[in-house]
Amino acid sequence: MSQTLPFDPLTMWKKIYEQTEASWNDAIQETLKKESFSEGMGETLNYYLKYQELAKETTETYLKQANMPTRSEVADVASLVINLEGKFDDLDEKFDTEMTKLDPTIEISQLKRAVTDLDMKLDKVLEAIELIGNEKSLEVIGKTKSYDVIAKAKNADTAMKAKPSEAINKEKSVEISKIKPSGAISKVKPIETSKELN
């Protein structure tokens, strides 16, 4: 017993596709081989390029009037930023390598030594300043005391000239102080009365 197959639309569409594809393929190949087709395609491409150039110029003029960057300017800035990032990365790597070479404990110990040396020098400078100040103050004290002694001697001399006997009786001795080169003060023995003056 033979069985008849029902109607299959996919098979029918497959046969139609194969027949039309062959005929259209031949027609398209013949059309592509013609010079008129290539000329038409060239003209279409030229029109498209002219339109693209016109759109680019119009966009650039509009962006310049609006004080906005164009695509080329943004691309230039982007390339500069990329170059800057590369240089920054190189510097970062160099810095890391140099920091790994350095030993912080050695640097700290050198810094401590330098600070202690500086502290010792400052102490010596302060000691020298104090010594100079002490010597100057001793000189000033010595000068004032010598001026006082000279003034007392002059007063005693004028008193002796005016009233020699009274002055000798009143002041049997005068204390004179003089400054030694080292700055120490020494007392001189009291002056005797009229016997030694004669």
C-alpha positions in Angstrom: 0.0 0.0 0.0 1.5 3.3 -1.1 1.1 6.3 1.1 0.8 9.8 -0.4 2.6 12.6 1.4 0.6 15.7 2.3 1.5 19.1 0.8 4.9 20.4 2.2 5.3 24.3 2.0 9.0 24.2 3.0 9.9 22.1 0.0 8.0 24.4 -2.3 9.8 27.5 -0.9 13.2 25.7 -1.2 12.6 25.0 -4.9 11.5 28.6 -5.6 14.6 30.0 -3.7 17.0 27.8 -5.7 15.4 28.8 -9.0 15.3 32.5 -8.3 18.8 32.6 -6.7 20.4 31.2 -9.8 18.7 33.7 -12.1 19.3 36.7 -9.8 22.9 35.7 -9.3 23.5 35.7 -13.0 21.7 39.1 -13.4 23.7 40.7 -10.6 27.0 39.4 -11.9 26.3 40.8 -15.3 25.3 44.1 -13.8 28.4 44.3 -11.7 30.6 43.7 -14.8 29.2 46.7 -16.6 31.1 50.0 -16.5 27.9 52.1 -16.0 27.4 50.4 -12.6 30.9 51.1 -11.4 30.6 54.7 -12.6 27.3 55.1 -10.7 28.8 53.6 -7.6 31.8 56.0 -7.8 29.5 59.0 -8.2 27.4 57.8 -5.2 30.6 57.5 -3.2 31.8 60.9 -4.2 28.4 62.5 -3.2 28.6 60.7 0.1 32.2 61.9 0.8 31.2 65.5 -0.2 28.2 65.3 2.2 30.4 64.0 5.0 33.0 66.8 4.5 30.2 69.4 4.5 28.7 68.0 7.7 32.1 68.0 9.3 32.8 71.6 8.4 29.4 72.7 9.5 29.7 70.9 12.8 33.2 72.4 13.4 32.0 75.9 12.7 29.0 75.5 15.0 31.2 74.1 17.8 33.7 77.0 17.4 30.8 79.5 17.6 29.5 77.7 20.7 33.0 77.7 22.3 33.0 73.9 22.5 35.9 71.6 21.5 35.8 69.7 18.2 36.5 66.0 17.9 40.1 66.7 16.8 40.8 68.9 19.8 39.3 66.3 22.2 41.5 63.7 20.5 44.6 65.9 21.0 43.8 66.4 24.6 43.2 62.7 25.1 46.6 61.9 23.5 48.3 64.5 25.8 46.7 63.0 28.8 47.7 59.5 27.8 51.3 60.7 27.3 51.2 62.4 30.7 49.9 59.3 32.4 52.8 57.3 30.8 55.4 59.8 32.1 53.8 59.8 35.5 53.9 56.0 35.6 57.6 56.1 34.6 58.3 58.6 37.4 56.4 56.5 39.9 58.4 53.4 39.0 61.7 55.3 39.2 60.7 56.7 42.6 59.7 53.3 43.9 63.0 51.8 42.8 65.0 54.6 44.3 63.1 54.3 47.6 63.7 50.6 47.7 67.5 51.3 47.3 67.5 53.7 50.2 67.7 52.4 53.8 65.7 54.7 56.1 67.6 53.6 59.2 70.9 54.8 57.7 69.4 58.1 56.8 67.9 58.5 60.2 71.2 57.7 61.9 73.1 60.2 59.7 70.5 62.8 60.5 70.8 62.1 64.3 74.6 62.5 64.0 74.3 65.8 62.2 71.8 67.1 64.8 74.1 66.1 67.7 77.1 67.7 66.0 75.1 70.9 65.5 73.9 70.8 69.1 77.5 70.5 70.3 78.6 73.4 68.1 75.8 75.5 69.4 76.8 74.7 73.0 80.3 75.8 72.3 79.1 79.1 70.7 76.9 79.8 73.7 79.8 79.1 76.1 82.0 81.5 74.1 79.3 84.2 74.2 78.9 83.8 77.9 82.7 84.1 78.4 82.9 87.2 76.3 79.9 88.7 78.2 81.6 87.9 81.6 84.9 89.5 80.5 83.1 92.6 79.3 81.1 92.9 82.5 84.3 92.5 84.6 86.0 95.2 82.5 83.0 97.5 83.1 83.0 96.8 86.8 86.8 97.3 87.0 86.5 100.6 85.2 83.7 101.8 87.4 85.6 100.8 90.6 88.8 102.4 89.4 86.9 105.6 88.6 85.4 105.4 92.2 88.9 105.0 93.7 90.3 107.9 91.6 87.4 110.1 92.6 87.9 109.2 96.3 91.6 109.9 96.0 90.9 113.3 94.4 88.4 114.1 97.1 90.9 113.1 99.8 93.6 115.2 98.1 91.4 118.3 97.9 90.4 117.8 101.5 94.0 117.4 102.6 95.0 120.6 100.7 92.1 122.5 102.3 92.5 121.1 105.9 95.5 118.7 106.0 95.4 117.9 109.6 91.6 117.3 109.8 91.6 115.2 106.7 94.4 113.0 108.0 92.8 112.6 111.4 89.4 111.7 109.8 90.7 109.3 107.2 93.5 107.4 108.7 93.3 104.9 105.9 91.9 104.8 102.4 90.9 101.6 100.8 92.1 101.5 97.2 91.1 98.8 94.8 92.8 98.1 91.6 92.0 95.7 88.8 94.5 92.9 88.0 94.8 91.8 84.4 92.8 88.6 85.3 89.9 90.8 86.5 90.3 90.0 90.2 90.1 92.8 92.8 92.8 93.1 95.4 92.9 95.3 98.4 95.9 97.5 99.1 97.2 98.1 102.7 95.8 101.3 104.3 97.8 104.4 103.9 99.5 105.5 107.1 99.0 108.9 108.7 101.1 112.1 108.5 104.4 110.4 109.3 104.5 108.6 106.0 103.1 111.6 104.0 106.0 113.8 105.2 
